Amino acid sequence: MVRHFLKDTDLTPAEQARVLDLAAEMKADRFGFAPLAGPQTAAVIFDKTSTRTRFSFHTGIAELGGNPLIVNPGEAQIGHKESVSDTAKVISRMVSTIIWRTFEHRGLEEMAQHSTVPVINALSDDYHPCQILADLLTIREHLGELAGKTMVYLGDAANNMANSYLLGGATAGMHVRVAGPSSYLPAPEVVAEAEARAQQTGGSILVTTDPAEALAGADVVITDTWVSMGQEDQKEARAKVFKPYTVDTAAMAQAAEHAIFLHCLPAYRGFEVTAEVIDGPASVVFDEAENRLHAQKALMAFLLAESGLAANYRAALTH
C-alpha cells in the first residue's frame, strides 16, 4: 500500500518517533542516505509562494540522491485544464514522490487517492504537518523526550498551524494548549481527533481563550503570523483582535524558566512576537527552520520505504 502524509495523524505515534529518529541520524550524516538514487525525480508543486518549503525540499531531494522538479505557481494545469485525478495518474508514472503546497486540502486527498507514489502535504489551508515534524525535532534537540512536555500555541487558533500542533503534538504524547480569541478557535472535529490521539499517547488537549491559562509552566511557546496569505486587507483588524496573544517578555515569563520559543517564519516583529523574544536566548527559530530539511528528508525516505519504493537506504531506516 502506498503511504501518504496529508495530515499529522497519518503517522502513528511509533512511526512519528521513527521518522524523528531517522531525521536526527540524517542530520548527523547529511549525505549518507540515498533512497532517491538514480537519480529519481520528486515533483514539488507550488500553488503558493514559498521560501523554507522550497529550499528545504529542493535541497533535501538532492541530498537523498534525487532530482527535484520544482513547479511554480501558475506553471501547471492541476484542477484547471486537467483534473487532479488525471494529473495524479500521469505524473505518478514519472516521479517517485509528489509534494504539493496548495489551498484546499481535498485536492491533496484526491491526488493521494489516484497516485501510485507517496503524496506529501507541503501546506494546505487545513494542515501543515511537515512544519510540525521539524518543530518536534527541534524540541527534542533542546529539551529531550517529547512525551509529557507542554507545548503552547498562541494567536490564530483556527488556522492550519494550530490544527497541526494539536494533532502532531498529541501524537508525540505532549500536553498541547492552544489559545486564541473566541472567533478564532479550532474546529470541533480537529479537537476531537487530537483528543482521541492524546488518549492513546498519554498527552492532553486544552483549547482556551485565556493566554495566561495556556502559558502557565509551558515548556514550549509557539506563535504564527496573524495575517496569512490572502488576508493582507484584514491586517489592521486582526492586529487588534490578536494583540492580547502577543508573545512578549511578559508572556514568556509565565512559561517555565527553561522554555523555548518557536515560530515557523516569516515572523512580523512587533505583531505576534516582539523582537526581544524572537531574537532572545529562548528563541530557537533558526534551528527550527533548518530542521525542515532534515525532518522532510526522513519523511520522504520513510514513505518510500513503507510503500516498497526505496531500495537504496541504510539499515537505520528500518530500526
Disulfide bonds with the S-S distance in Angstrom:
none
